[in-house]
Amino acid sequence: MAAAKKTKTAARKASAEKIHDSFIVGAGISGIAAAIKLKKEGYNDFKIIEKADRVGGTWRENTYPGCGCDVPSSLYSYSFALSSKWSHLFAKQPEILDYLEDVSTKFGITRLIEFNTSLDAATWDESRHLWVLDTSSGQYLARTVIFATGPITESRIPALPGLESFTGEMFHSAKWNHDYDLTGKRVAVIGTGASAIQFVPQIQPKVKELFVFQRTAPWVLPKPDLPLGDRSKRTIEALPVIQRGWRKAVATSLNAINFGLRNPNVLKPVSTAAKQLLRVQISDKALRKAVTPDFTLGCKRILFANDYYPALQADNANLIPHGLVEVDGNTVIAANGERHEVDVVIWGTGFDVSHPPIGSKVVNANGDRLSDLWKDSSPEAYLGATLENTPNAFLVLGPNVLVYDSFIGLAEAQLDYIIDGLKKVKANDIGKITIRPDVLKQHNDKVQKHLKGTVFNSGGCKSYYLDQNGRNFAAWPWSLAALKKKLSAFKLDDYEVTYLRACSH
């Protein structure tokens, strides 16, 4: 046993001998793009690790029935790798995963990834100006690190009284049990967020009884989806101008939605029309009242579906407009005391996005674990990318950059900023670079001030945009164009810089 321990230690030391220019954690949307963009810039001395055995991130993990994207596929794709293969205007999960794998292979990234390797700890070594990265495959050293782990990775299951007494089948939508047959079962679905409205219509025809627990009625608008046949695909492939035009049109429409989210009064006509549409979609007055939102459109994530309301009106479906508060054996109990015996509980309760999950693995220059710092206060970043007292480290899709748009587009914009920074670090012989505290504070004070008037803060709802302190840690209060302008150049003046040549004196 001692020999085995000695061998493992030797392996760790051996892997730590090389100092990489950069280190990428995660091979989802952001990690793949980071690696591709680094290679394009001739920046080849980097290491990329992935905890799973294939790329894809959230699109690898979420395989529940009906899983798909709410952003049209023309925009939910890399700007440097447009595709003509989408079978629908809004792509489904299997196609998105295939796309990400194809892009990773095409650009030579897959062969560079160390799969089945998770990050255990990332610790800044001030004496050497290096990141020490302990992984399940050994220890690595890097001058800079890009955390491309994403905000929607930690599935959330509430701790409820009696949960341990349940003897039936139970799983979260992000860990769907495809081996379990739901046919003829009594199923409780907890939550009515983006995942639930996609899988509920898929499972409803199979199950004996369906009980959907809804704490807050979401805004569900019709999804303008259409199939794209072979002829359409061939036309798009032959005429790239159509793809670019389609992409631009989608971006323009999303910009209009973003304007409404920043100016809630603009969306009032849409709210009125949506409520009128409910009268057509749902004939039962009690059900219609139960699914009518009591907050301003856009305060919580806007959902899109054409089959959710029909599924709720099926004979075997029951909407319970209350949260689940207790489990007693195989009986689920709602907040109003309603009790139902079920065979299966499916959690559609989303993810813990209030703090970037990577925070539990990162120790900053002060020796503080980021998750400990964030326990009682909200995480802050500069342009969602750099963190206080965390040198030479970059976060993709960090705090306060979310715009109602494609996550891929947001990640690309941030990565252009980050890679511009990496190039400047290398070109200027910089050993350590950290966001200036005054720049960080000024930026976040301004962000929070301007968020007050947005629908996220003033729309009368509790959403994942707001943390336990009621502070909006997620949204960007201005346009996507404004964000991209801020991210267009990495300004060294915003950072405290230590040059390598100064270190040698």
C-alpha positions in Angstrom: 0.0 0.0 0.0 2.9 2.3 0.9 4.5 1.5 -2.5 1.2 2.4 -4.3 1.0 5.7 -2.4 4.6 6.4 -3.4 3.9 5.7 -7.0 0.9 8.0 -7.0 3.0 10.8 -5.4 5.7 10.3 -8.0 3.0 10.5 -10.8 1.7 13.7 -9.4 5.2 15.2 -9.2 5.9 14.1 -12.7 2.8 15.7 -14.1 3.6 18.9 -12.2 7.0 19.4 -13.8 5.7 21.1 -16.8 4.3 24.6 -16.4 1.5 25.3 -18.9 0.8 28.7 -20.2 -2.9 28.1 -19.5 -5.3 25.5 -18.2 -9.0 25.1 -19.2 -11.4 23.4 -16.8 -14.4 21.9 -18.6 -15.2 20.9 -22.2 -18.7 22.1 -22.6 -19.8 25.0 -24.8 -17.3 27.4 -23.2 -14.3 25.1 -22.9 -14.5 23.9 -26.5 -14.7 27.5 -27.7 -11.8 28.6 -25.4 -9.6 25.9 -26.8 -10.5 26.6 -30.4 -9.9 30.4 -30.0 -6.6 29.8 -28.2 -5.4 27.6 -31.1 -6.5 30.1 -33.6 -4.3 32.7 -31.9 -1.3 30.4 -32.0 -1.6 29.9 -28.3 -0.9 26.1 -28.1 0.6 25.5 -24.6 -2.6 24.8 -22.8 -4.2 21.8 -21.0 -7.9 21.1 -21.0 -9.6 18.6 -18.6 -13.2 17.3 -18.6 -14.8 15.3 -15.7 -16.9 13.2 -18.0 -15.9 10.8 -20.9 -17.2 13.1 -23.7 -17.6 16.8 -24.4 -21.0 18.7 -24.2 -21.4 20.0 -20.7 -25.1 20.6 -19.9 -26.1 19.1 -23.2 -24.4 15.9 -22.3 -25.9 15.8 -18.8 -29.5 16.7 -19.6 -31.1 13.9 -21.6 -34.6 14.1 -20.3 -37.4 13.5 -22.8 -38.2 16.5 -24.9 -34.9 18.3 -23.9 -34.1 21.1 -26.3 -33.1 24.8 -26.7 -35.3 27.9 -26.2 -33.0 29.9 -28.5 -33.3 29.2 -32.3 -30.5 26.9 -33.5 -29.2 29.5 -36.0 -28.0 31.6 -33.1 -27.4 28.7 -30.7 -24.2 27.8 -32.6 -20.7 29.1 -32.8 -20.1 32.1 -35.1 -17.2 30.2 -36.5 -19.0 27.0 -37.1 -22.5 27.6 -38.5 -24.5 24.4 -39.3 -27.0 23.5 -42.0 -27.9 20.2 -40.3 -30.6 21.4 -37.8 -33.8 19.5 -38.2 -35.9 22.2 -36.5 -35.8 25.9 -36.0 -35.2 25.1 -32.3 -32.7 22.2 -31.9 -33.2 19.3 -29.6 -30.6 18.0 -27.1 -29.3 15.1 -29.2 -28.6 17.4 -32.2 -26.9 20.0 -30.0 -24.7 17.4 -28.4 -23.8 16.0 -31.8 -23.0 19.5 -33.0 -20.6 20.2 -30.1 -18.9 16.9 -30.6 -18.5 17.5 -34.4 -17.1 21.0 -33.8 -14.7 19.7 -31.1 -13.4 17.0 -33.5 -13.3 19.2 -36.6 -11.2 21.8 -34.9 -8.8 19.2 -33.4 -9.8 19.8 -29.7 -11.2 16.4 -28.7 -7.7 14.7 -29.0 -6.3 17.4 -26.6 -8.8 16.8 -23.8 -8.0 14.7 -20.8 -11.3 13.1 -20.1 -12.5 11.5 -16.9 -10.5 14.1 -15.0 -12.2 16.2 -12.4 -10.7 19.3 -10.7 -10.3 18.7 -7.0 -8.7 22.0 -6.1 -7.2 25.1 -7.8 -4.8 27.0 -5.5 -2.9 30.2 -6.3 0.8 29.9 -5.3 1.9 33.5 -4.7 5.6 32.6 -4.3 5.8 31.3 -7.9 2.9 33.2 -9.5 1.3 29.9 -10.6 -1.9 28.0 -10.3 -1.5 24.6 -8.7 -4.3 22.4 -10.0 -5.0 19.1 -8.2 -7.1 16.8 -10.4 -8.2 13.2 -10.2 -5.4 12.5 -12.7 -2.6 14.2 -10.9 -1.3 17.7 -10.2 -0.7 20.4 -12.9 0.9 23.9 -12.9 -0.3 26.7 -15.0 0.4 30.4 -15.3 -3.2 31.2 -16.1 -6.5 29.3 -15.8 -9.9 29.5 -17.6 -12.8 28.1 -15.5 -15.3 27.1 -18.2 -17.5 25.0 -16.0 -20.8 26.8 -16.6 -23.5 28.1 -14.2 -26.0 25.2 -14.6 -24.1 22.1 -13.4 -25.3 21.5 -9.8 -28.8 20.0 -9.8 -30.9 21.0 -6.8 -33.2 18.8 -4.7 -34.8 20.5 -1.7 -34.4 19.0 1.7 -38.0 18.1 2.7 -39.3 16.4 5.8 -39.8 12.7 5.2 -38.0 12.5 2.0 -36.0 9.5 3.2 -39.2 7.6 3.8 -40.1 7.5 0.1 -39.6 4.0 -1.3 -40.5 4.6 -4.9 -38.4 5.8 -7.8 -36.9 9.3 -7.6 -34.6 11.3 -9.8 -33.8 14.8 -11.0 -34.5 15.8 -14.6 -30.8 16.4 -15.1 -30.1 12.8 -14.1 -33.0 11.1 -15.9 -33.3 7.4 -15.3 -34.0 6.0 -18.8 -34.0 2.5 -17.5 -37.1 3.1 -15.5 -40.4 2.6 -17.4 -42.9 5.2 -16.4 -45.8 3.4 -18.2 -48.8 3.0 -15.9 -47.1 4.7 -13.0 -48.4 7.5 -10.7 -45.9 10.3 -11.1 -45.3 13.5 -9.2 -43.4 16.2 -11.0 -42.0 18.9 -8.7 -41.5 22.3 -10.4 -42.7 24.0 -13.5 -39.5 25.5 -14.9 -37.8 25.2 -18.3 -37.1 21.4 -18.0 -40.5 20.4 -16.6 -42.5 22.1 -19.4 -40.4 20.1 -21.9 -40.7 16.7 -20.3 -44.2 16.8 -18.9 -45.8 16.6 -22.4 -43.5 13.7 -23.2 -44.4 11.5 -20.2 -48.0 12.5 -19.7 -49.4 10.0 -22.4 -47.5 7.1 -20.7 -48.3 7.5 -17.0 -51.4 6.4 -15.2 -51.7 9.7 -13.2 -49.6 12.8 -13.3 -49.4 15.3 -10.4 -47.6 18.6 -11.3 -46.6 20.6 -8.3 -46.4 24.3 -9.2 -45.2 26.9 -6.6 -45.4 29.8 -9.1 -47.1 29.8 -12.5 -44.5 30.6 -15.2 -45.1 32.6 -18.4 -45.3 30.1 -21.2 -45.5 31.6 -24.7 -46.1 29.7 -27.9 -42.9 28.3 -29.5 -42.5 29.3 -33.1 -40.9 26.0 -34.1 -40.9 24.4 -37.5 -39.3 21.3 -38.9 -36.5 21.8 -41.5 -36.6 19.2 -44.2 -33.8 18.0 -46.4 -34.7 20.5 -49.0 -34.4 23.4 -46.5 -31.1 22.0 -45.2 -29.6 21.8 -48.7 -30.7 25.3 -49.5 -29.1 26.6 -46.2 -25.9 24.7 -47.0 -25.7 26.0 -50.6 -26.5 29.6 -49.6 -24.6 30.6 -46.4 -26.1 34.1 -46.8 -29.5 32.6 -45.7 -27.9 31.2 -42.5 -26.2 34.5 -41.7 -29.4 36.4 -42.4 -31.4 34.0 -40.3 -28.9 34.4 -37.5 -29.1 38.2 -37.7 -32.9 38.2 -37.7 -33.0 36.0 -34.5 -30.4 38.3 -32.8 -32.5 41.3 -33.7 -35.7 39.8 -32.2 -33.8 38.8 -29.0 -32.4 42.3 -28.7 -36.0 43.6 -28.8 -37.0 41.2 -25.9 -33.9 42.4 -24.0 -35.1 46.0 -24.4 -38.4 45.0 -23.0 -36.8 43.3 -20.0 -34.9 46.5 -19.3 -38.1 48.6 -19.8 -40.9 46.5 -18.4 -43.7 48.8 -19.6 -42.8 47.9 -23.1 -43.9 44.3 -22.5 -47.3 45.1 -21.1 -49.1 44.6 -24.5 -47.3 41.2 -24.8 -48.5 40.3 -21.3 -52.1 41.2 -22.2 -51.9 39.2 -25.4 -50.5 36.2 -23.6 -53.3 36.2 -21.0 -55.9 36.5 -23.8 -54.3 33.6 -25.5 -54.7 31.5 -22.3 -58.5 31.9 -22.7 -58.2 30.2 -26.0 -55.7 27.6 -24.8 -57.4 26.5 -21.6 -61.2 26.2 -21.3 -61.3 25.2 -17.6 -61.6 28.4 -15.6 -60.0 27.0 -12.4 -57.0 25.6 -14.3 -56.6 28.8 -16.3 -56.6 30.9 -13.1 -54.0 28.5 -11.6 -51.6 28.8 -14.6 -52.0 32.6 -15.0 -48.7 34.3 -13.7 -49.0 36.9 -11.0 -45.8 38.7 -11.9 -44.5 40.8 -14.7 -43.6 39.0 -17.9 -39.8 38.4 -17.9 -39.3 38.6 -14.2 -38.6 34.9 -14.2 -37.3 33.1 -17.3 -39.8 33.2 -20.2 -40.7 29.7 -21.3 -41.7 28.6 -24.8 -43.9 25.5 -25.5 -46.9 24.4 -27.6 -47.7 21.2 -25.9 -47.4 22.0 -22.2 -51.0 23.4 -21.6 -52.6 20.5 -23.6 -50.7 18.0 -21.4 -52.1 19.7 -18.3 -55.6 19.4 -19.6 -55.4 15.6 -20.2 -57.7 13.4 -18.2 -54.8 11.8 -16.3 -53.1 15.1 -15.4 -53.5 17.2 -12.3 -52.0 20.6 -11.6 -51.4 21.3 -8.0 -50.8 25.1 -7.7 -48.8 24.7 -4.5 -45.3 23.6 -3.6 -44.4 20.2 -2.2 -43.6 20.6 1.5 -43.5 17.0 2.9 -43.2 13.4 2.0 -44.8 10.7 4.1 -43.8 7.2 2.8 -45.0 7.2 -0.8 -47.5 10.1 -0.1 -46.5 13.5 -1.4 -48.0 16.5 0.5 -48.6 19.9 -0.9 -48.5 23.2 0.9 -52.3 23.3 1.0 -52.4 19.9 2.7 -53.4 18.0 -0.4 -52.0 14.4 -0.4 -51.4 12.0 -3.2 -49.8 8.5 -3.3 -47.3 8.1 -6.1 -44.8 5.6 -7.5 -42.3 8.1 -8.9 -41.0 11.6 -7.9 -39.3 13.6 -10.7 -37.5 16.7 -9.6 -37.8 19.6 -12.1 -36.3 21.9 -9.5 -33.5 23.3 -11.6 -30.0 24.1 -10.6 -28.1 25.9 -7.9 -27.0 28.9 -9.9 -26.8 31.5 -7.2 -23.1 31.0 -6.9 -20.7 29.7 -9.5 -20.2 26.0 -8.5 -16.5 26.2 -9.3 -16.2 28.4 -6.2 -15.9 25.3 -3.9 -12.7 24.3 -5.7 -10.9 27.6 -6.0 -8.6 29.1 -3.3 -7.6 32.7 -4.0 -4.4 34.7 -3.3 -5.5 35.3 0.3 -6.0 31.6 0.9 -9.7 31.9 1.0 -12.0 29.4 -0.7 -14.3 31.3 -3.0 -17.4 29.4 -1.9 -16.7 30.4 1.7 -16.5 34.1 0.7 -19.8 33.7 -1.1 -21.6 31.9 1.7 -23.1 35.1 3.1 -22.5 37.6 0.3 -23.1 37.7 -3.4 -20.4 36.7 -5.8 -19.0 39.6 -7.9 -16.9 39.8 -11.0 -15.7 42.3 -13.5 -17.6 41.7 -16.7 -18.4 38.2 -15.4 -14.8 37.2 -16.1 -12.3 38.2 -13.3 -12.6 38.0 -9.6 -11.2 39.9 -6.7 -7.9 38.6 -5.2 -7.9 35.8 -7.8 -4.9 36.5 -10.1 -4.4 35.1 -13.6 -7.8 33.4 -13.5 -10.8 33.9 -15.7 -14.4 32.7 -15.4 -16.7 32.2 -18.4 -20.4 33.1 -17.8 -19.7 34.4 -14.4 -21.8 36.9 -12.3 -23.9 39.6 -14.0 -23.4 38.9 -17.7 -26.7 37.0 -18.5 -28.6 38.6 -21.3 -31.6 37.0 -22.9 -29.6 35.6 -25.8 -27.6 32.5 -26.8 -25.2 31.3 -24.1 -22.8 30.5 -26.9 -22.8 34.1 -28.1 -22.2 35.3 -24.6 -19.4 32.8 -24.0 -17.7 33.8 -27.3 -17.8 37.5 -26.4 -16.2 36.8 -23.0 -13.6 34.5 -24.4 -12.5 37.1 -26.9 -11.9 39.4 -24.0 -10.2 36.7 -21.9 -7.9 35.6 -24.8 -7.0 39.2 -25.5 -5.9 39.3 -21.9 -3.9 36.1 -22.1 -2.1 37.5 -25.2 -1.3 40.7 -23.4 0.0 38.8 -20.4 2.3 36.8 -22.6 3.4 39.7 -24.8 4.2 42.0 -21.9 6.0 39.4 -19.8 3.4 39.7 -17.0 3.7 37.3 -14.0 0.6 38.3 -12.2 -2.6 40.2 -13.1 -5.5 41.0 -10.8 -8.6 43.1 -11.2 -8.2 46.4 -9.3 -10.6 46.5 -6.3 -11.7 50.1 -7.2 -12.5 49.1 -10.8 -14.5 46.0 -9.6 -16.5 48.0 -7.0 -17.3 50.9 -9.4 -18.4 48.4 -12.0 -20.7 46.4 -9.7 -22.2 49.4 -8.0 -23.2 50.7 -11.4 -24.5 47.3 -12.5 -26.7 47.0 -9.3 -27.9 50.6 -9.6 -29.1 50.0 -13.2 -30.7 46.6 -12.4 -33.2 48.2 -10.1 -35.4 49.4 -12.9 -35.3 46.1 -14.9 -38.0 43.5 -14.8 -35.7 41.1 -12.9 -35.6 43.3 -9.9 -39.0 45.1 -10.1 -41.2 42.4 -11.6 -42.7 41.0 -8.4 -41.2 37.5 -8.4 -38.5 35.4 -6.8 -36.2 34.0 -9.5 -32.8 32.4 -9.8 -31.5 35.9 -10.8 -31.8 36.9 -7.1 -29.8 35.2 -4.4 -30.6 34.7 -0.7 -29.8 38.4 0.0 -32.3 39.5 -2.7 -29.3 40.8 -4.8 -29.3 40.2 -8.5 -26.1 38.3 -9.1 -26.9 37.1 -12.6 -28.3 39.7 -15.0 -26.7 42.3 -17.1 -28.7 45.6 -17.0 -27.9 46.9 -20.5 -28.0 45.6 -24.1 -25.9 42.7 -25.5 -24.2 45.3 -27.8 -23.1 47.3 -24.7 -21.7 44.1 -23.1 -19.9 43.2 -26.3 -18.4 46.7 -26.5 -17.1 46.4 -22.9 -15.6 43.0 -23.8 -14.1 44.2 -27.0 -10.7 44.9 -25.5 -8.8 43.8 -22.4 -7.6 47.0 -20.7 -4.5 46.5 -18.6 -5.3 49.7 -16.8 -8.2 48.0 -15.1 -5.8 45.5 -13.5 -2.9 45.5 -11.0 0.0 44.1 -12.9 3.3 42.5 -11.7 5.9 42.0 -14.4 8.1 38.9 -14.5 11.3 40.9 -14.9 10.5 42.7 -11.6 10.2 39.3 -9.9 13.8 38.4 -10.8 15.3 41.4 -9.1 
